[in-house]
Structure formats: structure tokens, C-alpha cells
Amino acid sequence: MSKIWTVLAGISLIGTVASANIALCQGCHGKNFEKKAMGKSKVVKDMSKKEIIAALQGYKAGTYGGVMKRTMEGQVKKLSKKDIEAIASKIKK
């Protein structure tokens, strides 16, 4: 029974992490991800889930991005692979 609670708590935590990070993302990208952040980024709502994951992983690795690269590296550096996938899933429901 304790294993079930551990799994449920983990699922809940992933949702909470994704929700918290989504709120941070919306500050620059817009409530519905309809804006170019600081007038320079791609419009996230027009990206596929796969593209969002690749971009976030690339920012984290320092291998992706143009003028916003350093800003985004700081935003994603603490995210795990699961966090990134949860964020992309929330954006592309």
C-alpha cells in the first residue's frame, strides 16, 4: 500500500512542478503561449510537444537557442527530464 502512495505522491509532485514552471513560462510567453518572449523567441503554442521538449533540453545542455540562450539556460537548469516532459505535456494538452 505504501508503494501506491509513493507513486501517487510522485505523480502529484510532477504536476505541481510543471504547474509552477508553467506559470514562470507564461510571464514571458503569454498565458496561452501566444507571444514571442521579449519579442525574440518562437511562439511556443505553434511548436509541437516534441519541439518544446527538444528546445528545453537543448537550452539545458547549452546547445540550443539564439539571443535568448543565456536567459533560458537559467530557467531550465534545475529541471529534470521528467519535469521537461511534464511541462511540454501541460502546454500541448
JOQUINOR-V19267 format. One record per residue. N is the residue number from 1. RES is the residue in three letters. PHI is phi as a letter, one per 30 degrees, with the letter a starting at -180 (none if undefined). OMEGA is omega in degrees with one decimal (999 if undefined). BURIAL is b if it has 9 or more other ideal C-beta (glycine too) atoms within 8 Angstrom, else e. Layout:
# JOQUINOR-V19267
N | RES | PHI | OMEGA | BURIAL
N | RES | PHI | OMEGA | BURIAL
This chain:
# JOQUINOR-V19267
1 | MET | none | -179.5 | e
2 | SER | d | 177.4 | e
3 | LYS | d | 178.3 | e
4 | ILE | d | 179.8 | e
5 | TRP | d | 178.2 | e
6 | THR | d | 178.7 | e
7 | VAL | d | 179.8 | e
8 | LEU | d | 178.0 | e
9 | ALA | d | 178.5 | e
10 | GLY | d | 178.3 | e
11 | ILE | d | 179.0 | e
12 | SER | d | -179.5 | e
13 | LEU | d | 178.0 | e
14 | ILE | d | 177.5 | b
15 | GLY | d | 179.5 | b
16 | THR | d | 178.2 | e
17 | VAL | d | 179.9 | b
18 | ALA | d | -179.7 | b
19 | SER | d | 179.4 | b
20 | ALA | d | -179.9 | e
21 | ASN | d | 177.7 | b
22 | ILE | d | 179.7 | b
23 | ALA | d | 177.3 | e
24 | LEU | d | 179.5 | e
25 | CYS | d | -176.8 | b
26 | GLN | d | 178.2 | b
27 | GLY | e | 179.7 | e
28 | CYS | c | -173.3 | b
29 | HIS | c | 179.5 | b
30 | GLY | j | -176.6 | e
31 | LYS | e | -179.3 | e
32 | ASN | c | 179.3 | e
33 | PHE | h | -175.9 | b
34 | GLU | c | -175.2 | e
35 | LYS | c | 167.4 | e
36 | LYS | d | -178.6 | e
37 | ALA | e | -179.4 | b
38 | MET | h | 179.1 | e
39 | GLY | i | -172.1 | e
40 | LYS | b | -172.4 | e
41 | SER | d | 170.1 | b
42 | LYS | d | 173.2 | e
43 | VAL | d | -171.9 | b
44 | VAL | d | -178.5 | b
45 | LYS | d | 179.2 | e
46 | ASP | d | -179.7 | e
47 | MET | c | 174.5 | b
48 | SER | d | 176.7 | e
49 | LYS | e | 179.9 | b
50 | LYS | d | 178.8 | e
51 | GLU | d | 178.8 | e
52 | ILE | d | 178.9 | b
53 | ILE | d | -179.3 | b
54 | ALA | d | -179.8 | b
55 | ALA | d | -178.8 | b
56 | LEU | d | 177.1 | b
57 | GLN | d | 178.3 | b
58 | GLY | d | 175.5 | b
59 | TYR | d | -179.5 | b
60 | LYS | d | -179.2 | b
61 | ALA | d | -177.8 | e
62 | GLY | i | -176.0 | e
63 | THR | c | -174.4 | e
64 | TYR | b | 170.5 | b
65 | GLY | j | 177.7 | b
66 | GLY | c | -175.3 | e
67 | VAL | d | -179.1 | e
68 | MET | c | -174.0 | b
69 | LYS | e | -176.8 | b
70 | ARG | d | 178.9 | e
71 | THR | d | -177.2 | e
72 | MET | d | 176.7 | b
73 | GLU | e | 179.0 | b
74 | GLY | d | -179.3 | e
75 | GLN | d | -173.3 | b
76 | VAL | c | -171.9 | b
77 | LYS | e | -178.3 | e
78 | LYS | c | -177.9 | e
79 | LEU | d | 174.3 | b
80 | SER | d | 176.1 | e
81 | LYS | e | 178.8 | e
82 | LYS | d | 177.4 | e
83 | ASP | d | -178.9 | b
84 | ILE | d | 179.0 | b
85 | GLU | d | 178.4 | b
86 | ALA | d | 178.0 | b
87 | ILE | d | 179.6 | b
88 | ALA | d | 178.7 | b
89 | SER | d | 178.5 | b
90 | LYS | d | -179.2 | b
91 | ILE | d | -176.8 | b
92 | LYS | c | -178.2 | e
93 | LYS | e | 999 | e
